[in-house]
Amino acid sequence: MKVALDTTFILGRGAVKDTFNLLADGIKKLIWTLGKRIERIKPKVWAREHGLGRYFGSSIKGHTEIDWDE
């Protein structure tokens, strides 16, 4: 059995991430594994080559063309 542990450093009462950024974090971890372990290239390079470079920005919502007001 494996256990997931969030060790995000927080100041104050708690760290809050929205669903989009949590999913982007998971996708980034998958990209890291695919790029580094399977194809033996740097994850950021692998992501760019496969059209997933936006996941390596500061926030997925900041790099995605979605009308968040809808």
C-alpha positions as CSV (number, residue, x, y, z in Angstrom):
1,M,0.0,0.0,0.0
2,K,1.3,3.5,-0.8
3,V,0.3,6.7,1.0
4,A,0.3,10.1,-0.6
5,L,1.6,12.9,1.7
6,D,1.3,16.6,0.9
7,T,4.4,18.3,2.3
8,T,3.7,21.7,0.8
9,F,5.4,24.4,2.9
10,I,2.7,26.8,4.3
11,L,2.8,30.1,6.2
12,G,-0.2,30.9,8.3
13,R,-3.3,28.7,8.6
14,G,-3.0,26.7,5.4
15,A,-2.1,26.4,1.8
16,V,-5.0,26.4,-0.7
17,K,-4.8,25.3,-4.3
18,D,-7.8,25.2,-6.6
19,T,-8.7,22.1,-8.6
20,F,-7.1,23.3,-11.9
21,N,-3.7,23.8,-10.2
22,L,-3.9,20.5,-8.3
23,L,-4.6,18.7,-11.6
24,A,-1.8,20.6,-13.3
25,D,0.6,19.4,-10.5
26,G,-0.4,15.8,-11.1
27,I,0.1,16.2,-14.9
28,K,3.5,17.8,-14.3
29,K,4.6,14.8,-12.1
30,L,3.5,12.5,-14.9
31,I,5.4,14.5,-17.5
32,W,8.4,14.4,-15.3
33,T,8.3,10.6,-15.1
34,L,7.7,10.2,-18.9
35,G,10.4,12.6,-19.9
36,K,13.1,11.6,-17.5
37,R,12.6,7.9,-17.0
38,I,11.1,6.6,-20.3
39,E,12.6,8.9,-23.0
40,R,15.6,10.1,-21.0
41,I,15.2,13.7,-21.9
42,K,14.5,16.7,-19.6
43,P,10.9,16.9,-18.6
44,K,10.4,20.5,-19.8
45,V,11.8,19.6,-23.2
46,W,9.5,16.6,-23.4
47,A,6.6,18.7,-22.4
48,R,7.3,21.3,-25.1
49,E,7.7,18.7,-27.8
50,H,4.3,17.2,-26.9
51,G,2.4,20.5,-26.5
52,L,2.3,20.4,-22.7
53,G,4.8,23.2,-21.9
54,R,2.1,25.3,-20.3
55,Y,2.1,23.0,-17.3
56,F,5.6,24.3,-16.3
57,G,4.4,27.9,-15.8
58,S,3.6,29.5,-12.4
59,S,-0.1,28.8,-12.7
60,I,-2.0,26.8,-15.3
61,K,-4.8,29.4,-15.3
62,G,-2.3,32.1,-16.0
63,H,-1.2,30.3,-19.2
64,T,-4.5,29.0,-20.5
65,E,-6.9,30.8,-22.8
66,I,-10.1,30.1,-21.0
67,D,-12.8,32.6,-20.1
68,W,-12.9,32.0,-16.3
69,D,-15.8,34.4,-15.9
70,E,-18.3,32.0,-17.6
